[in-house]
Amino acid sequence: MAAIIGGRRLFAATKLQCCGRVFYSATAAPKDGLVKPPVAVFGVEGRYAHALYSAAFKKKSLEKVEKELNGFQTLIASEQKLQEFLLNPTLRKESKQALIEDVLKKQNYSDITVNLFCALGENNRFNRISGVVKTFNRIMSAHRGEVLCTITSAKQLGDKNMKALQTVLNDFIEKDESLKIEMKVDPSLLGGMVVEIGDKYIDMSTATKIKKMTEALREVV
């Protein structure tokens, strides 16, 4: 299970040493427990992101940790050699941990963020970095009352259409919530759009309409 991050013991756990700090491998919840995230997360990435959210929440450093995670994600994306080094299965995890600690310290990253990457390194899960960052960002969006909305259209929407669509989408959220829209273009839709908002999925694409019509015709034949 995921190793625990932050300066406190978040789980009753097996003690490990990494990057010069002590952290813990989760086996059970302690008396004070984890801070419940505002949205449910699952899988390996979810466990790391949840533990990170809890540690950062208790230290009142959520925004700082969020900024650090996204900054490191950008660094990884721009430094091909660093990415290859971290993902190379033939290299010792201790070497990777030492490099990460050195890089993060030079950037004055918080102990919570450094401990996260130590935990990932200890469990040979640097390949999960992108997923952990994405999941943590999802938690933070929910923490701010943002509702994630992905709009995929066959071609780029104009300002007028986008404004009209956003007005309609606002009816799907509560008054204390706000939309966080991500736009994508997929020519294979042929026309129309696909909207994912919260747990709702609305397919209004021409490609899907054609598919349904084709299936209907086949049933008739």
Backbone as numpy.savetxt, mean C-alpha at the origin, in Angstrom:
# Nx Ny Nz CAx CAy CAz Cx Cy Cz
5.48 -15.15 10.78 4.63 -13.96 10.78 5.52 -12.71 10.78
4.93 -11.58 10.51 5.69 -10.35 10.35 6.42 -9.95 11.61
7.61 -9.40 11.42 8.35 -8.86 12.56 7.75 -7.53 12.95
7.96 -7.13 14.19 7.31 -5.94 14.70 8.25 -4.75 14.65
7.68 -3.60 14.35 8.45 -2.39 14.18 8.11 -1.38 15.26
8.97 -0.40 15.41 8.73 0.61 16.43 9.58 0.34 17.65
9.61 1.30 18.56 10.45 1.17 19.73 9.82 0.38 20.85
8.58 -0.07 20.68 7.89 -0.78 21.74 7.56 -2.19 21.29
7.27 -3.04 22.24 6.88 -4.40 21.92 5.39 -4.40 21.60
5.04 -4.69 20.35 3.65 -4.65 19.93 3.00 -6.02 20.02
3.79 -7.08 20.04 3.27 -8.42 20.17 4.10 -9.17 21.20
3.51 -10.18 21.83 4.31 -11.13 22.58 5.05 -11.92 21.52
6.38 -12.02 21.60 7.09 -12.51 20.44 8.46 -13.07 20.76
9.05 -13.67 19.72 10.41 -14.15 19.81 11.35 -12.98 19.55
12.34 -12.80 20.38 13.23 -11.66 20.29 14.29 -11.91 19.21
14.53 -10.90 18.39 15.52 -10.99 17.33 16.37 -9.73 17.36
17.55 -9.81 16.76 18.43 -8.65 16.71 18.65 -8.28 15.25
18.47 -7.02 14.92 18.65 -6.60 13.53 18.99 -5.12 13.49
19.96 -4.76 12.62 20.32 -3.35 12.43 20.67 -2.68 13.75
21.19 -3.43 14.69 21.58 -2.83 15.95 20.43 -2.57 16.89
19.22 -3.00 16.53 18.06 -2.78 17.37 17.38 -4.10 17.66
16.59 -4.09 18.69 15.81 -5.28 19.02 14.39 -5.09 18.53
13.88 -6.08 17.82 12.47 -6.06 17.48 11.95 -7.46 17.68
10.69 -7.66 17.34 10.05 -8.91 17.72 9.28 -9.55 16.57
9.31 -10.87 16.55 8.54 -11.63 15.57 7.19 -11.95 16.16
6.14 -11.53 15.49 4.80 -11.60 16.08 4.30 -13.03 16.25
3.80 -13.32 17.43 3.14 -14.61 17.67 1.81 -14.44 18.37
1.66 -13.34 19.11 0.39 -13.11 19.81 0.29 -11.64 20.18
-0.88 -11.18 20.44 -1.10 -9.77 20.78 -0.78 -9.53 22.24
-0.15 -8.40 22.59 0.15 -8.07 23.97 -1.07 -7.45 24.64
-0.88 -7.04 25.87 -1.99 -6.48 26.64 -2.52 -5.19 26.01
-1.59 -4.32 25.55 -2.06 -3.05 24.99 -2.54 -3.22 23.55
-2.13 -4.27 22.86 -2.62 -4.59 21.54 -2.19 -3.63 20.45
-2.53 -4.00 19.22 -2.26 -3.15 18.07 -3.39 -2.14 17.90
-3.05 -1.00 17.35 -4.06 -0.01 17.01 -4.77 -0.51 15.75
-6.08 -0.61 15.82 -6.85 -1.13 14.69 -6.83 -0.13 13.53
-6.48 -0.60 12.33 -6.47 0.30 11.18 -7.88 0.66 10.76
-8.07 1.79 10.09 -9.41 2.23 9.69 -9.99 1.44 8.52
-9.19 0.56 7.94 -9.65 -0.29 6.85 -8.98 -1.64 7.00
-9.70 -2.69 6.68 -9.15 -4.04 6.82 -8.08 -4.30 5.76
-6.97 -4.90 6.19 -5.89 -5.26 5.27 -5.54 -6.74 5.50
-5.03 -7.38 4.46 -4.83 -8.81 4.53 -3.47 -9.21 3.96
-3.11 -10.48 4.21 -1.89 -11.03 3.65 -0.63 -10.56 4.36
0.51 -10.96 3.82 1.81 -10.60 4.40 1.98 -9.09 4.43
1.69 -8.45 3.30 1.84 -6.99 3.23 0.93 -6.30 4.25
-0.26 -6.86 4.42 -1.20 -6.29 5.38 -0.70 -6.36 6.81
-0.03 -7.47 7.17 0.48 -7.62 8.53 1.59 -6.61 8.81
2.49 -6.44 7.85 3.56 -5.46 8.04 3.00 -4.04 8.09
2.09 -3.73 7.17 1.51 -2.38 7.12 0.71 -2.07 8.38
-0.01 -3.07 8.89 -0.79 -2.89 10.11 0.11 -2.62 11.30
1.17 -3.42 11.43 2.11 -3.23 12.54 2.78 -1.86 12.45
3.11 -1.44 11.22 3.73 -0.13 11.01 2.77 0.98 11.38
1.52 0.85 10.96 0.51 1.86 11.28 0.34 2.00 12.79
0.29 0.86 13.48 0.11 0.87 14.93 1.29 1.57 15.62
2.50 1.22 15.20 3.70 1.81 15.82 3.77 3.31 15.56
3.49 3.72 14.32 3.55 5.13 13.96 2.43 5.93 14.62
1.25 5.32 14.75 0.12 5.97 15.41 0.47 6.28 16.86
1.04 5.30 17.54 1.38 5.48 18.96 2.49 6.51 19.16
3.34 6.67 18.16 4.41 7.66 18.23 4.02 9.00 17.62
2.76 9.08 17.16 2.25 10.30 16.53 3.14 10.73 15.35
3.51 9.76 14.53 4.39 10.06 13.40 3.89 9.41 12.11
2.58 9.31 11.95 2.00 8.67 10.77 2.42 9.38 9.47
2.29 10.69 9.43 2.60 11.43 8.21 4.08 11.33 7.87
4.93 11.38 8.88 6.37 11.28 8.65 6.73 9.92 8.07
6.18 8.87 8.65 6.46 7.51 8.17 5.91 7.33 6.76
4.74 7.86 6.50 4.15 7.77 5.16 5.06 8.43 4.13
5.55 9.60 4.46 6.44 10.33 3.55 7.74 9.56 3.33
8.27 8.95 4.39 9.51 8.18 4.27 9.32 6.95 3.39
8.22 6.26 3.59 7.95 5.05 2.80 7.86 5.38 1.31
7.10 6.41 0.99 6.94 6.79 -0.41 8.24 7.32 -1.00
9.04 7.98 -0.16 10.34 8.46 -0.61 11.27 7.30 -0.94
11.24 6.27 -0.11 12.09 5.11 -0.37 11.60 4.34 -1.59
10.29 4.30 -1.77 9.73 3.64 -2.95 10.20 4.33 -4.22
10.22 5.65 -4.19 10.69 6.44 -5.33 12.17 6.17 -5.58
12.95 6.09 -4.49 14.38 5.82 -4.60 14.63 4.46 -5.24
13.91 3.45 -4.79 14.06 2.10 -5.33 13.75 2.08 -6.83
12.68 2.79 -7.21 12.26 2.82 -8.61 13.30 3.49 -9.51
14.03 4.45 -8.95 14.99 5.21 -9.74 16.40 4.63 -9.70
16.67 3.75 -8.75 18.01 3.15 -8.60 17.94 1.65 -8.92
18.16 1.32 -10.19 18.06 -0.06 -10.63 19.03 -0.98 -9.91
20.25 -0.50 -9.68 21.26 -1.34 -9.02 20.86 -1.67 -7.58
20.30 -0.69 -6.87 19.85 -0.91 -5.50 18.73 -1.94 -5.48
17.81 -1.81 -6.43 16.69 -2.74 -6.52 17.19 -4.16 -6.79
18.13 -4.29 -7.71 18.67 -5.61 -8.04 19.41 -6.21 -6.85
20.12 -5.36 -6.10 20.87 -5.83 -4.93 19.92 -6.39 -3.87
18.85 -5.66 -3.59 17.91 -6.08 -2.55 17.14 -7.34 -2.94
16.90 -7.51 -4.22 16.10 -8.65 -4.68 16.94 -9.86 -5.09
18.25 -9.71 -5.02 19.14 -10.83 -5.38 19.09 -11.91 -4.30
18.56 -13.09 -4.60 18.42 -14.15 -3.59 19.74 -14.80 -3.18
20.80 -14.55 -3.95 22.09 -15.19 -3.64 22.91 -14.40 -2.62
22.50 -13.17 -2.34 23.25 -12.33 -1.41 22.74 -12.52 0.01
23.65 -12.38 0.99 23.30 -12.57 2.40 22.38 -11.44 2.86
21.38 -11.80 3.67 20.44 -10.81 4.15 21.11 -9.77 5.05
22.18 -10.19 5.76 22.89 -9.25 6.64 23.52 -8.11 5.83
24.01 -8.43 4.62 24.61 -7.41 3.76 23.54 -6.42 3.29
22.38 -6.95 2.97 21.27 -6.09 2.52 20.80 -5.18 3.66
20.69 -5.75 4.86 20.24 -4.97 6.01 21.21 -3.85 6.33
22.50 -4.15 6.25 23.52 -3.14 6.55 23.45 -1.99 5.55
23.25 -2.32 4.27 23.16 -1.28 3.24 21.92 -0.42 3.46
20.78 -1.07 3.71 19.53 -0.33 3.92 19.65 0.60 5.11
20.23 0.11 6.22 20.37 0.95 7.40 21.22 2.17 7.09
22.30 1.95 6.34 23.21 3.05 5.99 22.48 4.09 5.13
21.73 3.62 4.14 21.00 4.52 3.24 19.95 5.32 4.01
19.18 4.64 4.85 18.10 5.32 5.58 18.62 6.29 6.64
19.72 5.92 7.28 20.31 6.83 8.28 20.80 8.11 7.64
21.38 7.99 6.45 21.86 9.18 5.75 20.71 10.10 5.36
19.52 9.51 5.20 18.34 10.30 4.86 17.57 10.74 6.11
18.11 10.44 7.30 17.49 10.79 8.58 16.09 10.20 8.74
15.94 8.96 8.30 14.66 8.28 8.47 14.43 7.94 9.94
13.17 7.86 10.32 12.80 7.54 11.70 13.13 6.10 12.03
13.29 5.82 13.32 13.58 4.45 13.76 12.47 3.48 13.35
11.23 3.95 13.36 10.11 3.09 13.00 10.26 2.59 11.57
10.60 3.49 10.65 10.76 3.10 9.25 11.98 2.21 9.07
13.08 2.55 9.74 14.29 1.73 9.66 14.00 0.32 10.16
13.27 0.22 11.26 12.95 -1.08 11.83 12.07 -1.91 10.91
11.19 -1.24 10.17 10.35 -1.95 9.20 11.23 -2.66 8.18
12.18 -1.92 7.61 13.02 -2.51 6.58 13.96 -3.57 7.15
14.35 -3.40 8.41 15.13 -4.44 9.07 14.29 -5.72 9.18
13.03 -5.55 9.54 12.13 -6.70 9.68 11.93 -7.39 8.34
11.75 -6.61 7.30 11.61 -7.19 5.96 12.86 -7.94 5.56
14.02 -7.35 5.87 15.28 -8.00 5.53 15.51 -9.27 6.32
15.18 -9.24 7.60 15.36 -10.41 8.45 14.57 -11.60 7.93
13.43 -11.34 7.35 12.57 -12.41 6.84 12.68 -12.59 5.32
13.74 -12.01 4.73 13.96 -12.12 3.28 12.73 -11.72 2.47
12.18 -10.55 2.83 10.96 -10.10 2.18 11.10 -8.70 1.57
12.29 -8.39 1.09 12.45 -7.11 0.41 11.60 -7.06 -0.86
11.24 -8.22 -1.39 10.37 -8.25 -2.57 8.94 -7.83 -2.24
8.66 -7.63 -0.97 7.32 -7.20 -0.54 7.23 -5.69 -0.30
8.32 -4.97 -0.51 8.35 -3.54 -0.19 7.22 -2.79 -0.88
7.10 -2.98 -2.18 6.07 -2.25 -2.94 4.67 -2.53 -2.40
4.39 -3.79 -2.09 3.09 -4.16 -1.56 2.82 -3.57 -0.19
3.86 -3.52 0.66 3.71 -2.95 2.00 3.42 -1.45 1.90
4.17 -0.78 1.02 3.98 0.67 0.84 2.57 0.95 0.32
2.14 0.18 -0.66 0.80 0.36 -1.23 -0.28 0.14 -0.18
-0.11 -0.89 0.64 -1.10 -1.20 1.67 -1.11 -0.12 2.75
0.08 0.36 3.14 0.15 1.41 4.15 -0.51 2.69 3.63
-0.29 3.01 2.36 -0.92 4.19 1.77 -2.45 4.05 1.78
-2.92 2.83 1.57 -4.36 2.58 1.62 -4.90 2.83 3.02
-4.16 2.39 4.02 -4.56 2.62 5.41 -4.59 4.12 5.70
-3.57 4.83 5.25 -3.47 6.26 5.51 -4.59 7.04 4.81
-4.96 6.60 3.61 -6.07 7.25 2.91 -7.35 7.12 3.71
-7.59 5.92 4.25 -8.77 5.69 5.08 -8.67 6.50 6.37
-7.47 6.61 6.91 -7.25 7.38 8.14 -7.64 8.84 7.94
-7.41 9.36 6.74 -7.74 10.76 6.43 -9.19 10.91 5.95
-9.91 9.80 5.86 -11.28 9.88 5.38 -11.39 9.93 3.88
-10.33 9.53 3.19 -10.34 9.52 1.73 -10.93 8.20 1.23
-11.72 8.27 0.19 -12.25 7.07 -0.45 -11.54 6.93 -1.80
-10.84 5.83 -1.97 -10.09 5.62 -3.20 -11.04 5.34 -4.36
-10.80 6.00 -5.46 -11.63 5.82 -6.65 -10.74 5.75 -7.88
-10.83 4.65 -8.60 -10.04 4.47 -9.81 -10.98 4.52 -11.01
-10.70 5.43 -11.92 -11.52 5.58 -13.12 -10.66 5.20 -14.33
-11.07 4.15 -15.01 -10.36 3.70 -16.20 -11.24 3.96 -17.41
-10.75 4.77 -18.33 -11.53 5.11 -19.52 -10.77 4.73 -20.78
-11.50 4.64 -21.89 -10.88 4.27 -23.15 -9.96 5.37 -23.66
-10.27 6.60 -23.31 -9.41 7.73 -23.66 -9.49 8.77 -22.55
-8.56 9.69 -22.56 -8.49 10.70 -21.51 -9.77 11.53 -21.46
-10.32 11.69 -20.26 -11.55 12.49 -20.10 -11.23 13.98 -20.08
-12.10 14.77 -20.68 -11.93 16.21 -20.66 -12.34 16.78 -19.31
-11.96 18.02 -19.05 -12.25 18.66 -17.76 -13.76 18.71 -17.48
-14.56 19.00 -18.50 -16.00 19.11 -18.32 -16.60 17.77 -17.90
-16.21 16.70 -18.61 -16.72 15.36 -18.28 -16.22 14.90 -16.91
-14.99 15.24 -16.60 -14.40 14.84 -15.33 -15.13 15.51 -14.17
-15.45 16.78 -14.33 -16.15 17.52 -13.28 -17.55 16.94 -13.06
-18.23 16.62 -14.16 -19.58 16.06 -14.06 -19.54 14.68 -13.39
-18.54 13.88 -13.74 -18.40 12.55 -13.15 -18.11 12.62 -11.66
-17.24 13.57 -11.28 -16.90 13.71 -9.87 -18.12 14.12 -9.04
-18.99 14.94 -9.62 -20.21 15.35 -8.92 -21.09 14.14 -8.64
-21.20 13.25 -9.61 -21.99 12.03 -9.44 -21.35 11.12 -8.40
-20.03 10.97 -8.46 -19.32 10.06 -7.55 -19.39 10.53 -6.10
-19.51 11.84 -5.90 -19.61 12.36 -4.53 -20.85 11.85 -3.80
-21.86 11.41 -4.57 -23.06 10.86 -3.95 -22.82 9.49 -3.33
-21.69 8.86 -3.68 -21.37 7.53 -3.15 -20.64 7.59 -1.81
-20.25 8.77 -1.37 -19.46 8.87 -0.15 -20.19 9.69 0.92
-19.73 9.55 2.16 -20.32 10.29 3.27 -19.83 11.74 3.27
-20.51 12.59 4.03 -20.15 14.01 4.07 -18.77 14.26 4.64
-18.33 13.38 5.57 -17.02 13.58 6.19 -15.91 12.87 5.42
-16.23 12.37 4.24 -15.23 11.68 3.42 -14.90 12.52 2.18
-13.79 12.20 1.56 -13.39 12.89 0.33 -12.89 11.87 -0.68
-13.04 12.19 -1.94 -12.60 11.28 -3.00 -11.12 11.46 -3.30
-10.43 10.36 -3.49 -9.05 10.39 -3.97 -9.06 9.64 -5.29
-9.05 10.39 -6.38 -9.26 9.80 -7.71 -7.94 9.50 -8.42
-7.88 8.31 -8.99 -6.75 7.91 -9.84 -7.30 7.63 -11.24
-6.74 8.30 -12.23 -7.20 8.15 -13.60 -6.28 7.18 -14.38
-6.89 6.32 -15.15 -6.14 5.41 -16.01 -6.78 5.40 -17.40
-5.97 5.11 -18.40 -6.47 5.02 -19.77 -6.17 3.62 -20.30
-7.22 2.95 -20.81 -7.09 1.61 -21.37 -7.87 1.56 -22.68
-7.17 1.71 -23.82 -7.85 1.71 -25.13 -8.65 0.44 -25.41
-8.31 -0.66 -24.75 -9.00 -1.93 -25.00 -10.47 -1.88 -24.54
-10.83 -0.88 -23.75 -12.23 -0.73 -23.33 -13.12 -0.30 -24.49
-12.47 0.24 -25.54 -13.15 0.71 -26.76 -13.94 1.99 -26.53
-14.63 2.09 -25.44 -15.41 3.28 -25.11 -15.94 3.15 -23.70
-16.54 4.22 -23.18 -17.07 4.17 -21.83 -15.98 4.15 -20.78
-16.30 3.56 -19.62 -15.34 3.56 -18.52 -15.66 2.49 -17.50
-14.67 2.23 -16.64 -14.85 1.34 -15.50 -14.51 2.15 -14.25
-15.40 2.12 -13.26 -15.20 2.90 -12.04 -15.13 1.96 -10.83
-14.06 2.08 -10.07 -13.93 1.35 -8.81 -13.89 2.38 -7.69
-14.89 2.36 -6.83 -14.95 3.32 -5.73 -15.27 2.58 -4.44
-14.33 2.60 -3.52 -14.49 1.83 -2.30 -14.59 0.35 -2.65
-15.66 -0.29 -2.22 -15.87 -1.70 -2.53 -16.84 -1.89 -3.69
-17.11 -0.80 -4.42 -18.05 -0.87 -5.55 -17.29 -0.92 -6.87
-17.82 -1.71 -7.80 -17.22 -1.86 -9.13 -18.30 -1.64 -10.17
-18.12 -0.62 -11.01 -19.12 -0.27 -12.02 -18.48 -0.32 -13.40
-18.92 -1.26 -14.22 -18.35 -1.44 -15.56 -19.32 -0.89 -16.60
-18.95 0.24 -17.18 -19.77 0.86 -18.22 -19.01 0.93 -19.54
-18.07 0.01 -19.72 -17.23 0.03 -20.91 -17.94 -0.57 -22.12
-17.58 -0.11 -23.29 -18.15 -0.64 -24.52 -17.74 -2.10 -24.72
-16.51 -2.42 -24.33 -16.01 -3.78 -24.48 -16.88 -4.78 -23.71
-17.28 -4.41 -22.50 -18.12 -5.30 -21.69 -19.52 -5.40 -22.27
-20.05 -4.29 -22.77 -21.38 -4.32 -23.40 -21.38 -5.24 -24.61
-20.32 -5.16 -25.42 -20.21 -6.02 -26.59 -20.11 -7.48 -26.18
-19.33 -7.73 -25.12 -19.18 -9.10 -24.63 -20.51 -9.68 -24.17
-21.29 -8.87 -23.43 -22.59 -9.34 -22.95 -23.56 -9.59 -24.10
-23.51 -8.70 -25.10 -24.38 -8.88 -26.26 -24.00 -10.15 -27.02
-22.70 -10.39 -27.15 -22.22 -11.59 -27.83 -22.68 -12.85 -27.11
-22.54 -12.84 -25.77 -22.95 -13.99 -24.97 -24.44 -14.24 -25.08
-25.22 -13.14 -25.11 -26.67 -13.25 -25.23 -27.07 -13.86 -26.57
-26.39 -13.43 -27.62 -26.67 -13.94 -28.96 -26.33 -15.42 -29.06
-25.25 -15.82 -28.43 -24.86 -17.22 -28.46 -25.88 -18.09 -27.75
-26.47 -17.57 -26.66 -27.48 -18.32 -25.94 -28.74 -18.52 -26.79
-29.06 -17.49 -27.58 -30.22 -17.57 -28.45 -30.01 -18.59 -29.55
-28.77 -18.58 -30.11 -28.43 -19.52 -31.19 -28.36 -20.93 -30.63
